[in-house]
Amino acid sequence: MNAKSPNRSEYLDLRAEANHLKSVASYAISAVMFNHLVSAVDAIFTTSRWNREHATRLGGRLWYNPDNPYGLGGVQLTLAL
């Protein structure tokens, strides 16, 4: 396209740069979303494996206290080694 004035030429250059940066940003957003998806799948597998290894060793219990307005008197956590 023939630019009729220096301002028009500068505008077209800025517009082309903005369009290029927009496409770069789109690729970056896609990469970040893909990374989130891979991280979520990894977290699921890692948590499942950890739970299988430690589920029988960890325990917890809430102690009831009738004097407490919420009924909670304490928490007992146990870890069997």
PEJOUR-V246376 format. One record per pair of residues at least 12 apart in sequence whose ideal C-beta (glycine too) atoms are under 6 Angstrom apart, sorted by the first residue. I is the first residue (numbers start at 1). J is the second residue. Records with the same first field share a line. If there is no record, write none. Layout:
I=J, J
This chain:
57=80
58=79
59=78
60=77
61=76
62=75
